[in-house]
Amino acid sequence: MSRLFRDSRRDSATSSSSNGFSAPAAVSPAPSALPSPFPDLGVPLSAAELREAAYEVLVAASRTTGGRPLTYIPQAAPASPAASASSASSATSSSPSLQRSLTSAAASKMKKALGLKSSASSKGGSPGSGGGGAKAAPRRPATVGELMRVQMRVSEPADARIRRGLLRIAAGQLGRRAEAMVLPLEFLQQFKSSDFPDPQEHEAWQARNLKLIEAGLLVHPFVPLNKSDSSAQRLRQIIRGAYDRPLETGKNSESMQVLRTAVMSLAGRSHDGTSDGCHWADGFPLNLHLYQMLLEACFDSDDSTVVDEIDEVLELLKKTWGILGISQMLHNLCFAWALFNHFVMSGQVDIELLSAAENQLVEVAKDAKTTKDPNYCKVLSSTLSSIMGWTEKRLLAYHETFGASNIESMQGIVSIGVSAAKVLVEDISHEYRRRRKEVTDVARSRIETYIRSSLRTAFAQRMEEADSKRSSRNPTPVMSILAKDIGDLAIKEKNMYSPILKTWHPLASGVAVATLHSCFGNELKQFIAGLTELTPDTVQVLKSADKLEKDLVNIAVEDSVDSDDGGKSLIREMPPYEAENAIANLAKVWIKERVDRLKGWVDRNLKQETWNPGANRDNFAPSSVEMLRIIGETLDAFFQLPIPMHPALLPDLTAGLDRSLQLYVSKAKSGCGSRNTFLPELPPLTRCEVGSKLLFKKKEKPQNPQHRVSQNGSTNGTDGLGLPQLCVRLNTLQYIRSELENLEKKIKTCLRNVESAQADITDGLDVKFELCQAACQEGIQHLCETTAYKVTFYDLGHILWDILYVGDTASSRVELLLRELDPILETISSTVHIKVRNRAITALMKATFDGFLLVLLAGGPLRAFTSEDSRIIEDDYRSLRDLFLADGDGLPEELVDKASSQVKNVLPLLQADSESLIGRFKRMMAASASKGKLPLPPTTMQWSPNEPNTVLRVLCYRHDEAATRFLKKTYNLPKKL
């Protein structure tokens, strides 16, 4: 017996076979049932043993609830098989519930209530049907009793033994109802070892009944036991002893009498103290395990479908409720579980079973609101948790679970999962009750959880797949592949899953795309954070991200048109990727790098530039050609960037290039000096010494006391500031200025050819290199002026200061200056570009006349003029004009007139006598005189016959007594420095 007890957990098929219960035929592996949600019994009762016990309860309950009481039929040994059959017939005839004939279930009320379709035809043939010689189809059970026996896999010999035992019990206890019996005890008393084919079967049967007594009275009693209950202790000792050594059973057995006494003392206890029956099978959860075995009879053992005779079967099962302590609420819960479990066992293909389970769960939800029974709530919680756990395992990754082949089942699985969650949260959760004032939509919350979880899982899978898709044949960046896959996933979600999920969550599509947007956004952030340069792959990824975002946002907007907030909450969940900004920022980095590189190039190359006029035919610097080539290549590279915002970024690029060109122009003119660099410092005013006409002997070297400008460069043309080099600088600026227009045309042409540019934007775009244009204009003017003053006051300074009009005016005239100017003009004409040649010569002419005038008005004490010298000076003035007019081949006469006007206006002062000059000067200074003293007028360099300083200087260089005396008396000017 102890061996049997220890081995009772063996396979139920083996156990049932040895106890008269038939095992199912060997078939291919089918989906396994779910683990039972009911608490463990704590007693090693196998499924077969529970099934046998449940069948015994069913038969006993059915026999005692019929229209007439059980009658005793003597168990005399039959003389023949016919007599045995007659005996069996008379036995079964007393069980009207079991013997009710089965009729067509086409109008089954239960199936209709559950939403199940009735079978079109009965399974198998009608009772008694069969062919003569042909193999007969499986015989359909004729009665509900026979159906139950077949459904519960009870063999006919086992069934006959159970009924024989019940008759014996009834014979000894006439009129006693099954609810007042402890069936395992009664069966133990009725059968001996001789009633079984072999001793092992009897031992197994006895062990099973003892375990039932232990489970029902000691482990899970209807009324909780006291630790000091002597009956319980005695029963426990008896059962343990029986496990080691089989009990001697039978009516007159002493051991049975002891067992009966202990059992009945415990079974007769009730909560209110009255003893109206025996409680051995109604303790929780033993009653649920037994009742679950009975409910299995509602399902076809071959395909798990609900039998057509469900109404009759359930009516029969209801007769066991009194013995098992089952209520309508417990039945509803157990039946809902059975329906759901069989849907799982069907391989999730029998959608009707799922629908039936959902309909039954509606009744469970109603029940849950009406009771707070702790045992019921406990089993309700475990059952619904099991259902919810199974559904959530699939729904939290529904993209893996459901496809085109099984999408039909998703609606039901979501529905039953949500229903279970609602009951668990709203009717069982204490936390929910405490927070009931807060509005909580359980269904919406669960659906949102399913959507977000499933899409995160699907996203992770797509990431792995995207990585594997990239190859030498498919060089598309992984993130671009992922973006396309996620876009396809969003479309699939919208078309396949969202229509189902919208039943519980109106914004199902929106939540889905918001989740995908977030997942891809996280990956994109990491991608962008690692970028250092703009590459075609980078742009492709960012373009793909931008397209994906637009698609996702469109789906979200479409999904939330009718929502309360118009989808604002969803859109807030989708912060922009700003892929275009990322592209633009990278493009700006690219632009900055190119511009910085160009500026560095300008700095390096202009330090090495020699400004050699022989470097090329057009006499401009090779560095300018190279720089413009680099700029052209930069523009080409920019317009080849696969970015969608060329027009928007073009101003940044052109501004950078403009600044680089401006830098080049600035450096090209820097270091050359300016007009003031070469203008001499004017000597202090002196008066002429009246005496000999010759101021010094011809052989005496003149000493010019005025300050000479320090040399900034030689005149041999070998350095960067020689005349040829200055001419090349001029040409270079002119060349750059002329090429700016070509650059502007190139930019507009390129802009029209890029996809991102719109015609109206291109046509209206004003591309100007304004900084460079202005720098060239100013630089050319600056270089013309600087060149002219350098040539005049530096290169020809020895003629102006040391020779022209020094000593005798007539013997040191302007011819030498003219001879020196001629080759200079030739150099400028042959070197300087035609568009700036006249400006250069005009500047030289202006500087020459300025130098000529300075010799007359600030030439120092070595020069002295009489009024008669004015004719010589005027002739020299005309010679200078003729040089630049060049008999009509030179500068336009109006330009020459303008440049020489200052000299022309001053010449009449040289003709005037000293008295008139003195009178003129006094009149000019009268307004400034103080107490009869004339102040010394300031030197403004604005030479004019109406300017006091000009008139004063003419008097300083006038060689006559009147002028000298006036200067001595008025200002006390010295004769020598």
Secondary structure, 3 states (H helix, E strand, C coil): CHHHHHCCCCCHHHHHHHCCECCCCCCCCCCCCCCCCCCCCCCCCCHHHHHHHHHHHHHHHHHHCCCCCCCCCCCCCCCCHHHHHHHHHHHHCCCHHHHCECCCCCCCHHHHHHCCCCCCCCCCECCCCCCCCCCCCCECCCEHHHHHHHHCCECHHHHHHHHHHHHHHHHHCCCCCHHHCCHHHHHHHHCCHHHCCCHHHHHHHHHHHHHHHHHHHHHCCCCCCCCCCHHHHHHHHHHHHHHHCCCCCCCCCHHHHHHHHHHHHHHCCCCCCCCCCCCCCCCCCHHHHHHHHHHHHHECCCCCCECCCHHHHHHHHHHHHHHHCCCHHHHHHHHHHHHHHHHHHCCCCCHHHHHHHHHHHHHHHHHHCCCCCHHHHHHHHHHHHHHHHHHHHHHCCHHHHCCCCCCHHHHHHHHHHHHHHHHHHHHHCHHHHHCCCCCCCHHHHHHHHHHHHHHHHHHHHHHHHHHHHCCCCCCCCHHHHHHHHHHHHHHHHHHHHHHHHCCCCCCHHHHHHHHHHHHHHHHHHHHHHCCCCCCHHHHHHHHHHHHHHHHHHHHHHHHCCCCCCCCHHHHHCCCCCCHHHHHHHHHHHHHHHHHHHHHHHHHHHHHHCCCCCCCCCCCCCHHHHHHHHHHHHHHHHHHHCCCCCHHHHHHHHHHHHHHHHHHHHHHHHCCCCCHHHHCCCCCCCCCCCCCCCCCCCCCCCCCCCCCCCCCCCCCCCCCCCCHHHHHHHHHHHHHHHHHHHHHHHHHHHHHHHCCCCCHHHHHHCCCCCHHHHHHHHHHHHHHHHHHHHHHHHHHCHHHHHHCCCCCCCCCCCCHHHHHHHHHHHHHHHHHCCHHHHHHHHHHHHHHHHHHHHHHHHHCCCCCCECCCHHHHHHHHHHHHHHHHHHHHCCCCHHHHHHHHHHHHHHHHHHHCCHHHHHHHHHHHHHHHCECCECCCCCCCCCCCCCCHHHHHHHHHCECCHHHHHHHHHHHCCCCCC
